[in-house]
Amino acid sequence: MSSNRVCRLAALTLFAAAAATGAAAVCPTVLATVETAQPVPAWNGTTVRAKHAFERISVYNGKAGGQEFELAPDDQKQEGSRITQTWNLKGYRSMNVFLRCRYHDTAVVLFRDLAPDIATCTLRFAIDGRGGITGKSEMECR
């Protein structure tokens, strides 16, 4: 659906208490959204509830929505179509570090700051023949 037709609202919340205690950060495996057509003169629209499976993460320095710098993985290993990417965060702690969780078939993301004691993030995923992410992805920041 085109972005001028659909406004997607995230229906899941982040676990702020986990961030405050320094617990591991894990993206929710499914994101529920509500998709609503923007008003178009002389037309009616519908609202659809959709669920999107976790796809991948992005890791950043800075402040979400402000000055932010995307961090590339420090390591990547590939076995067949399975890829493991690792971010080592200790060297980036002069600024805030935050995480964005991305989901299949939606531009809606979840994001949260990572507690200072979280040292690494790991993402495991599979790619198809065209290089796209396919199947179930897994991640954890500790």
PLY file of the C-alpha trace (Angstrom):
ply
format ascii 1.0
element vertex 142
property float x
property float y
property float z
element edge 141
property int vertex1
property int vertex2
end_header
0.00 0.00 0.00
1.28 3.47 -0.76
2.30 5.77 2.06
-0.18 8.45 0.95
-3.04 5.97 1.44
-2.05 4.30 4.66
-1.23 5.54 8.13
0.17 2.76 10.26
-0.05 2.95 14.01
1.94 0.63 16.26
-0.22 -1.23 18.74
2.57 -2.75 20.83
4.43 -1.02 23.65
8.06 -1.30 24.66
9.14 -2.67 27.99
10.57 0.50 29.57
11.15 -1.24 32.88
13.55 -3.68 31.20
15.57 -0.78 29.77
15.78 0.86 33.17
17.05 -2.29 34.87
19.64 -3.12 32.22
18.00 -6.43 31.31
18.60 -7.91 27.87
16.74 -6.17 25.06
14.79 -8.36 22.65
12.47 -7.08 19.91
8.90 -8.38 20.10
8.49 -11.20 17.57
5.24 -9.76 16.19
4.09 -6.16 15.74
0.35 -5.52 15.59
-0.64 -2.46 13.55
-3.81 -0.66 12.60
-3.83 0.54 8.99
-6.20 3.35 8.09
-6.70 4.98 4.70
-6.15 8.73 4.67
-9.31 10.64 3.67
-9.78 11.00 -0.09
-12.59 13.27 -1.37
-15.64 11.27 -2.54
-14.18 7.96 -1.29
-14.63 5.81 1.83
-11.83 3.80 3.36
-11.46 0.84 5.65
-9.37 0.11 8.69
-7.39 -3.12 8.82
-5.61 -4.76 11.72
-2.42 -6.51 10.64
0.38 -8.48 12.30
3.97 -8.24 11.09
6.79 -10.65 11.93
10.13 -9.34 13.21
12.64 -8.78 10.39
15.82 -7.05 11.58
17.38 -4.42 13.83
19.17 -1.15 13.31
21.53 0.17 16.01
22.23 3.89 16.42
24.26 6.44 18.37
22.44 9.62 19.37
18.80 10.41 20.07
15.91 8.84 18.16
14.30 11.48 15.95
17.16 13.88 16.60
20.80 13.64 15.69
21.33 9.92 15.09
24.07 7.86 13.48
23.43 4.30 12.28
26.11 1.85 13.37
27.32 -0.87 11.02
27.79 -4.36 12.46
31.30 -4.98 13.79
31.23 -8.59 12.63
29.29 -10.68 10.10
29.42 -14.44 9.57
27.60 -16.38 6.87
26.86 -20.11 6.67
24.86 -20.83 3.53
21.85 -18.53 3.59
22.11 -17.87 7.38
23.83 -14.65 8.50
24.86 -13.57 11.99
25.70 -9.90 12.58
27.19 -8.55 15.82
27.46 -4.99 17.13
30.04 -4.37 19.92
28.68 -1.32 21.73
31.36 -0.49 24.32
33.27 1.79 21.93
30.14 3.84 21.16
29.11 4.72 24.71
30.29 8.35 24.60
26.75 8.96 23.23
23.40 7.29 23.82
22.88 4.00 21.94
19.40 3.01 20.79
17.79 0.17 18.90
15.11 0.08 16.21
13.14 -3.12 15.63
11.99 -3.49 12.02
9.18 -5.72 10.78
8.22 -7.40 7.50
5.84 -5.48 5.22
5.53 -2.29 7.27
7.43 0.96 7.77
6.32 1.07 11.44
9.22 0.47 13.85
9.68 0.08 17.58
12.64 1.77 19.25
14.23 2.10 22.66
17.40 3.30 24.32
19.80 0.56 25.39
21.00 0.55 28.98
24.70 1.47 29.37
25.62 -2.06 30.56
24.40 -3.67 27.32
27.63 -4.48 25.46
26.57 -6.41 22.33
23.65 -6.89 19.96
23.37 -9.99 17.78
21.04 -10.52 14.81
20.53 -13.88 13.09
18.58 -14.08 9.84
18.33 -15.88 6.50
18.47 -14.39 3.01
16.77 -15.53 -0.17
18.32 -15.75 -3.65
17.79 -12.02 -4.21
19.41 -10.99 -0.92
16.14 -10.22 0.88
15.52 -11.26 4.48
13.31 -14.33 4.67
11.92 -16.60 7.37
12.25 -16.10 11.11
14.88 -13.65 12.35
16.21 -13.60 15.92
18.04 -10.94 17.93
19.26 -10.11 21.40
21.16 -7.27 23.01
23.04 -8.09 26.25
0 1
1 2
2 3
3 4
4 5
5 6
6 7
7 8
8 9
9 10
10 11
11 12
12 13
13 14
14 15
15 16
16 17
17 18
18 19
19 20
20 21
21 22
22 23
23 24
24 25
25 26
26 27
27 28
28 29
29 30
30 31
31 32
32 33
33 34
34 35
35 36
36 37
37 38
38 39
39 40
40 41
41 42
42 43
43 44
44 45
45 46
46 47
47 48
48 49
49 50
50 51
51 52
52 53
53 54
54 55
55 56
56 57
57 58
58 59
59 60
60 61
61 62
62 63
63 64
64 65
65 66
66 67
67 68
68 69
69 70
70 71
71 72
72 73
73 74
74 75
75 76
76 77
77 78
78 79
79 80
80 81
81 82
82 83
83 84
84 85
85 86
86 87
87 88
88 89
89 90
90 91
91 92
92 93
93 94
94 95
95 96
96 97
97 98
98 99
99 100
100 101
101 102
102 103
103 104
104 105
105 106
106 107
107 108
108 109
109 110
110 111
111 112
112 113
113 114
114 115
115 116
116 117
117 118
118 119
119 120
120 121
121 122
122 123
123 124
124 125
125 126
126 127
127 128
128 129
129 130
130 131
131 132
132 133
133 134
134 135
135 136
136 137
137 138
138 139
139 140
140 141
